[in-house]
Amino acid sequence: MRAVVIGSGDIGTAVKQVLVEHGHEVVTVGRQSGDLQADIGDVESLRRLFAEIGTFDAVANAAGHVRSGPVAEATDEQWADSIASKGMGQINVVRAALPHIADNGSFTLVSGVLADEFTHGSSISATVNHMVQGFVLAAAGELPRGIRINCVSPTVLTESEHYYPYFPGFVPVPGAEVGMAYLRAMSTPMTGRIIKLHKMTS
Amino acid sequence: MRAVVIGSGDIGTAVKQVLVEHGHEVVTVGRQSGDLQADIGDVESLRRLFAEIGTFDAVANAAGHVRSGPVAEATDEQWADSIASKGMGQINVVRAALPHIADNGSFTLVSGVLADEFTHGSSISATVNHMVQGFVLAAAGELPRGIRINCVSPTVLTESEHYYPYFPGFVPVPGAEVGMAYLRAMSTPMTGRIIKLHKMTS
């Protein structure tokens, strides 16, 4: 596979490593790093990106940020920025890549444990993660040419120690396991699935 | 209860009727009709609305629209308009009303069957409905002063015959049952719940 991996953080780094270890060609995309540059919050930069890349079989998105803040205090700007980045930004990755991705290609997006388990001030995260998951569930039935779409929902990564304070009592997942989840989504017939990398609380 | 019912369509009409039948005081809000006017797509109109209403115990939102369109064809504007109305518009109802709603008050928002069952061109609906549901799940744990929040997910209403062509094979739900779901959300201890008014497909 020739895979486009967007995002240069701990998740994107782990996805790239697993794909390379399994013999796939990877084109990395970051806002300022990577083989090519784009910002998922800027749909025009995505349109330029995918027109430039040429042929590719898979897009693995690991980019997108969400702001934290209690419902009673979060600002219009915190909401708008979060929706534009991890929410609509990921949907725009699919929309911009769709004319260019190969037949039977795949998209793998990212949500997160804060879709299912909540922390103080995580309502924006929950909203945006659900937004992405809802899109994946429905878009799977609509994409043309055998193209598939799935979503990986990681908890905090073992490698992301700087995020530990925001995930009290959450068992981290090794980056390699997150990379494996992307590889599985890209390499099996699954579509419209959310791969949750945490145990579920009832 | 003194309840604010936003939305003058079939759902809002049904909710108002059930609440009045059960002896509650209802303040209706529409874009151009109702006791007071506001547009949930315009957060400043919501801030003015709730500052003007005075004391109230419940907000039942039945307003918000979503555009329809295949993933490969839907425009930036269709996405943005849908997120701003039924998505962020409902979240802004909660944010704008929160400083004014009574202790132990309640919010009831609306999603829809297109969160769980998909039709051709329903990806925007699925995205926006999940967005609202994700917010409700997380915000329930955060709202202060005993305030609760829930979401009603109706299928097409029996009364909404003009929508039948968009819901092929979907069994309609009577408006009165939708109104009862809102009444139950407002009148019982439930919080962070999605009341689904359709049978689930596995």
Chai-1 contact restraints between the chains, C-beta under 6 A:
chainA,res_idxA,chainB,res_idxB,connection_type,confidence,min_distance_angstrom,max_distance_angstrom,comment,restraint_id
A,P70,B,E142,contact,1.0,0.0,6.0,A-B,restraint_1
A,V71,B,A139,contact,1.0,0.0,6.0,A-B,restraint_2
A,V71,B,E142,contact,1.0,0.0,6.0,A-B,restraint_3
A,A72,B,L98,contact,1.0,0.0,6.0,A-B,restraint_4
A,L98,B,A72,contact,1.0,0.0,6.0,A-B,restraint_5
A,F118,B,A138,contact,1.0,0.0,6.0,A-B,restraint_6
A,F118,B,G141,contact,1.0,0.0,6.0,A-B,restraint_7
A,S122,B,A138,contact,1.0,0.0,6.0,A-B,restraint_8
A,S123,B,A138,contact,1.0,0.0,6.0,A-B,restraint_9
A,S123,B,A139,contact,1.0,0.0,6.0,A-B,restraint_10
A,S123,B,E142,contact,1.0,0.0,6.0,A-B,restraint_11
A,A126,B,G134,contact,1.0,0.0,6.0,A-B,restraint_12
A,A126,B,A138,contact,1.0,0.0,6.0,A-B,restraint_13
A,T127,B,M131,contact,1.0,0.0,6.0,A-B,restraint_14
A,T127,B,G134,contact,1.0,0.0,6.0,A-B,restraint_15
A,T127,B,F135,contact,1.0,0.0,6.0,A-B,restraint_16
A,H130,B,H130,contact,1.0,0.0,6.0,A-B,restraint_17
A,H130,B,M131,contact,1.0,0.0,6.0,A-B,restraint_18
A,H130,B,Q133,contact,1.0,0.0,6.0,A-B,restraint_19
A,H130,B,G134,contact,1.0,0.0,6.0,A-B,restraint_20
A,M131,B,T127,contact,1.0,0.0,6.0,A-B,restraint_21
A,M131,B,H130,contact,1.0,0.0,6.0,A-B,restraint_22
A,M131,B,M131,contact,1.0,0.0,6.0,A-B,restraint_23
A,Q133,B,H130,contact,1.0,0.0,6.0,A-B,restraint_24
A,G134,B,A126,contact,1.0,0.0,6.0,A-B,restraint_25
A,G134,B,T127,contact,1.0,0.0,6.0,A-B,restraint_26
A,G134,B,H130,contact,1.0,0.0,6.0,A-B,restraint_27
A,F135,B,T127,contact,1.0,0.0,6.0,A-B,restraint_28
A,L137,B,A126,contact,1.0,0.0,6.0,A-B,restraint_29
A,A138,B,F118,contact,1.0,0.0,6.0,A-B,restraint_30
A,A138,B,S122,contact,1.0,0.0,6.0,A-B,restraint_31
A,A138,B,S123,contact,1.0,0.0,6.0,A-B,restraint_32
A,A138,B,A126,contact,1.0,0.0,6.0,A-B,restraint_33
A,A139,B,V71,contact,1.0,0.0,6.0,A-B,restraint_34
A,A139,B,S123,contact,1.0,0.0,6.0,A-B,restraint_35
A,G141,B,F118,contact,1.0,0.0,6.0,A-B,restraint_36
A,E142,B,P70,contact,1.0,0.0,6.0,A-B,restraint_37
A,E142,B,V71,contact,1.0,0.0,6.0,A-B,restraint_38
A,E142,B,S123,contact,1.0,0.0,6.0,A-B,restraint_39
